[in-house]
Amino acid sequence: MSQIKALFLDIDHTLYSHDQGRVPESCWRGLEEAKAHGVLPFIATGRHKAEMLKLPVDWSFFEGFVTLNGAICYDKDFNLVASTPLSGVAREGLEALFASPSSPAMLVVEEDRMYINHPDPFFEDTCRLFSIPIPPVGQLGGSPVYQLVFFASRGQEDQIMEHLDGCTATRWNDWALDVISSDAGKDRGVRTMLSRHGLADDECLVFGDGLNDIPMLSAFPGSVAMGNASDEVKASARHVTSHIDDDGIYKALCHFHLCQ
């Protein structure tokens, strides 16, 4: 068997096929075989826990969860392991942007709730386009904020980020911008979970397909980009597997001798 002892998988278009509406059967088969040999499976996603749990997936299979692009990590029972909210100048920038009448519409993500700062037709239309429930309008209180989501072009990104010092922007497509603390990131979340289990960087495989996976894929020697990823994402990984719907995860696990 390989020296690999842990797997970290993005959800959308990596673990979960939206074309099939499920985790591909071959993916489950490969993960089950790897787990039977002592390899620990984890999730590394940009999703909020509540969004993740809506998918028809047996989450009890996994040993832990890196969520919100590394801003919140949970153990297998969804007990909090680590969290990195926007703080200091990042929180100050958020509060100023939220209070501004000219601010763009943004989704504010706390651990237990999500809301937007003001109604916005473009934001609502984009939610419908991506089949995302339109969130309620809410007020920014004193609770920690872990992620902001803007539907904005790359050209608008610089205008938004100039108000948010201490933050990092990451994308899951050309129109969706996630903003997290500069102290967060999928790569840091993965390392938090590795450390918790006494594992080193070279004892894991990380899988992804989106732009928000690049920090994770580029940080670890065992990194796998899906065949359905963009060229930019593929270039950040050490290995490229096939499309998610062409047994991508299963073929990668076989390549690394984690299943047969």
Secondary structure by P-SEA (a helix, b strand, c coil): cccccbbbbbccccccccccccccaaaaaaaaaaaaabbbbbbbccccaaaaaacccccccccccccccccccccccccccccccccaaaaaaaaaaaacccccbbbbbcccccccccccaaaaaaaaaaccccccccccccccccbbbbbcccccccccccccccbbbbbccccbbbbccccccaaaaaaaaaaaaccccccbbbbbccccaaaaaaaccbbbbcccccaaaaaaccccccccccaaaaaaaaaacccc
